[in-house]
Amino acid sequence: MKFTALIVVISDKDEEAAIEEAKKAGAGSVTILHGKTLGLKEKKVFFGLTFEENVSVLLFVLPRKLTMKVMRTLRKHFSLDDPETPAMAFTFPLTHVAGLDTEELQKFEHDIKSML
């Protein structure tokens, strides 16, 4: 089975909803990293404090056939194509994967077979 990494950078407030939507679309486990966005535009200042938006980076390892379904779901529900939305998603192929849960692999195989 070939795998792809799906990386989603999304506002902290949308983290739980994004994970739920991804799971509904067939994603299994997720690794969550927390960070801040730094863009080209100057950040808002409020009483001398700089406002930086906290983000969650969601890392999904998915079968290649399932990746676009999950990504389309997230693009739709979180308006990722809107330039005003402070979120993005991207994928890259994985050539070697170790440490995946065998129960999750069986679930992926079942989901892929049911899609055919």
C-alpha positions as CSV (number, residue, x, y, z in Angstrom):
1,M,0.0,0.0,0.0
2,K,1.4,3.4,-0.9
3,F,1.1,6.3,1.6
4,T,0.9,10.1,1.5
5,A,1.4,12.6,4.2
6,L,-1.4,15.2,4.5
7,I,-0.3,18.3,6.4
8,V,-3.0,20.8,7.5
9,V,-2.2,24.1,9.1
10,I,-5.3,25.4,10.8
11,S,-6.4,27.9,13.5
12,D,-6.3,26.4,17.0
13,K,-10.0,27.1,17.4
14,D,-10.8,24.8,14.4
15,E,-8.5,21.9,15.4
16,E,-11.1,19.6,16.9
17,A,-13.6,20.2,14.1
18,A,-10.9,19.6,11.5
19,I,-10.0,16.3,13.1
20,E,-13.6,15.2,13.3
21,E,-14.2,16.1,9.6
22,A,-11.0,14.2,8.6
23,K,-12.1,11.2,10.5
24,K,-15.5,11.2,8.9
25,A,-13.8,11.3,5.5
26,G,-11.7,8.2,6.5
27,A,-8.6,9.4,8.2
28,G,-7.3,7.5,11.2
29,S,-4.8,8.8,13.7
30,V,-3.3,12.3,13.6
31,T,-0.2,13.9,15.1
32,I,-0.8,17.5,16.3
33,L,1.8,20.2,16.6
34,H,1.2,23.7,17.9
35,G,2.8,26.9,16.6
36,K,2.2,30.5,15.6
37,T,1.9,32.1,12.2
38,L,4.3,34.7,11.0
39,G,3.3,36.3,7.7
40,L,4.5,39.1,5.6
41,K,1.9,41.5,6.9
42,E,2.5,43.4,10.2
43,K,0.7,41.8,13.1
44,K,-2.0,43.7,15.0
45,V,-0.9,45.4,18.2
46,F,-3.4,45.9,21.1
47,F,-2.2,47.9,24.1
48,G,1.4,47.2,23.1
49,L,1.0,43.5,22.8
50,T,1.5,41.9,19.4
51,F,-1.4,39.6,18.3
52,E,-0.1,36.4,16.7
53,E,-2.6,33.7,15.8
54,N,-1.9,30.2,17.3
55,V,-2.2,27.4,14.8
56,S,-2.4,23.6,14.9
57,V,-0.4,21.5,12.4
58,L,-2.2,18.3,11.8
59,L,-0.1,15.4,10.3
60,F,-2.1,12.5,8.8
61,V,-0.4,9.5,7.2
62,L,-3.0,8.1,4.7
63,P,-3.2,5.6,1.9
64,R,-2.7,7.5,-1.4
65,K,-6.2,6.7,-2.6
66,L,-7.8,8.2,0.5
67,T,-5.7,11.4,0.7
68,M,-7.6,13.6,-1.8
69,K,-11.0,12.6,-0.2
70,V,-9.8,13.9,3.2
71,M,-8.2,17.0,1.7
72,R,-11.4,17.9,-0.3
73,T,-13.5,17.5,2.8
74,L,-11.2,19.9,4.8
75,R,-11.0,22.4,1.9
76,K,-14.8,22.5,1.7
77,H,-15.5,22.7,5.5
78,F,-12.8,25.2,6.3
79,S,-12.7,27.4,3.1
80,L,-9.0,26.6,2.5
81,D,-9.2,28.1,-1.0
82,D,-10.2,31.5,0.4
83,P,-7.1,33.8,0.6
84,E,-8.5,35.4,3.8
85,T,-8.6,32.1,5.6
86,P,-5.4,31.7,7.7
87,A,-5.1,28.0,6.9
88,M,-3.6,25.7,4.3
89,A,-3.2,22.0,3.4
90,F,-0.6,20.2,1.3
91,T,0.5,16.6,0.6
92,F,3.7,14.8,-0.2
93,P,4.4,11.2,-1.1
94,L,6.0,8.8,1.4
95,T,8.4,6.2,0.1
96,H,9.1,4.4,3.4
97,V,6.8,4.2,6.4
98,A,7.4,2.3,9.7
99,G,5.5,2.2,12.9
100,L,1.9,2.3,11.6
101,D,-0.7,0.6,13.8
102,T,-1.7,-2.7,12.2
103,E,-5.4,-2.2,13.3
104,E,-5.3,1.2,11.4
105,L,-3.8,-0.5,8.3
106,Q,-6.6,-3.1,8.3
107,K,-9.2,-0.2,8.6
108,F,-7.5,1.6,5.6
109,E,-7.6,-1.6,3.5
110,H,-11.3,-2.1,4.3
111,D,-12.1,1.5,3.5
112,I,-10.2,1.3,0.2
113,K,-11.9,-1.9,-0.8
114,S,-15.3,-0.4,0.0
115,M,-14.5,2.6,-2.2
116,L,-13.9,0.4,-5.2
